[in-house]
Amino acid sequence: MSKNKTTPLKKGKKYDFRVFKTNETWNAEIIRRVTSVKTVVSKKQSNFKKEADATAWAEQEIVLFLQKQSERNKRHAEQRS
C-alpha cells in the first residue's frame, strides 16, 4: 500500500517567484514558465525596503495566486462540460 505525499503549493514547475534589487529598493515577481526559454510575469510588487519583505510577499502571494488559478481552472472545466 503506497502513501500519497502532498506538497505545499508554494512553487511548481510552471510558477515560481523571483526577488531582485533595483537601485535602493527590492522587487518581487510571480513568474510563469511559458516554454523552456520564455517566462512571463503574472504579478509584481515593487518598492520593498528589505529583501526579506519582498520574499515574504512573494511566498504569500504565490500561494494565493495558485489557489485562485486552480479555482478558475475548475470553473472553466465545468463550463466546458
C-alpha positions as CSV (number, residue, x, y, z in Angstrom):
1,M,0.0,0.0,0.0
2,S,1.6,3.3,-1.0
3,K,1.1,6.6,0.8
4,N,0.3,9.7,-1.2
5,K,2.5,12.6,-0.3
6,T,1.1,16.1,-0.6
7,T,3.4,19.0,-1.1
8,P,2.5,22.6,-0.3
9,L,1.5,24.8,-3.3
10,K,4.4,27.2,-2.8
11,K,6.2,26.6,-6.1
12,G,5.5,24.4,-9.1
13,K,7.1,23.6,-12.3
14,K,5.1,26.2,-14.1
15,Y,5.0,29.0,-11.4
16,D,7.8,30.5,-9.3
17,F,8.9,33.8,-8.0
18,R,12.0,35.9,-8.1
19,V,13.3,38.8,-5.9
20,F,15.7,41.3,-7.2
21,K,17.1,44.7,-6.3
22,T,16.8,47.9,-8.4
23,N,18.6,51.0,-7.1
24,E,17.8,51.0,-3.4
25,T,14.5,49.0,-3.4
26,W,13.6,45.4,-3.7
27,N,11.1,44.0,-6.2
28,A,9.3,40.7,-6.3
29,E,7.6,39.0,-9.3
30,I,5.5,35.9,-9.7
31,I,6.6,34.3,-13.0
32,R,5.1,31.7,-15.2
33,R,7.1,29.4,-17.4
34,V,5.5,29.5,-20.9
35,T,8.2,27.5,-22.7
36,S,11.6,26.1,-21.7
37,V,13.0,29.5,-22.6
38,K,10.3,32.1,-22.2
39,T,8.8,33.3,-18.9
40,V,6.0,35.8,-18.3
41,V,5.5,38.0,-15.2
42,S,2.0,37.2,-13.8
43,K,2.1,39.6,-10.8
44,K,4.6,42.0,-9.4
45,Q,5.2,44.3,-6.5
46,S,8.0,46.8,-6.0
47,N,9.5,49.3,-3.5
48,F,10.2,46.9,-0.7
49,K,12.8,48.3,1.8
50,K,14.3,44.8,2.6
51,E,14.8,41.6,0.7
52,A,13.1,39.7,3.4
53,D,9.9,41.8,2.9
54,A,9.9,41.1,-0.8
55,T,10.5,37.4,-0.3
56,A,7.7,37.2,2.3
57,W,5.3,39.0,0.0
58,A,6.2,36.7,-2.9
59,E,5.8,33.5,-0.9
60,Q,2.4,34.6,0.4
61,E,1.2,35.8,-3.0
62,I,2.2,32.7,-4.9
63,V,0.1,30.5,-2.7
64,L,-2.9,32.8,-3.1
65,F,-2.3,33.1,-6.9
66,L,-2.1,29.3,-7.3
67,Q,-5.3,28.9,-5.3
68,K,-7.1,31.4,-7.5
69,Q,-5.8,29.8,-10.6
70,S,-6.9,26.4,-9.5
71,E,-10.4,27.7,-8.8
72,R,-10.6,29.4,-12.1
73,N,-9.5,26.3,-13.9
74,K,-12.2,24.3,-12.2
75,R,-14.9,26.8,-13.2
76,H,-13.7,26.8,-16.8
77,A,-13.7,23.0,-16.8
78,E,-17.3,22.9,-15.6
79,Q,-18.4,25.3,-18.3
80,R,-16.8,23.2,-21.0
81,S,-18.5,20.0,-19.8
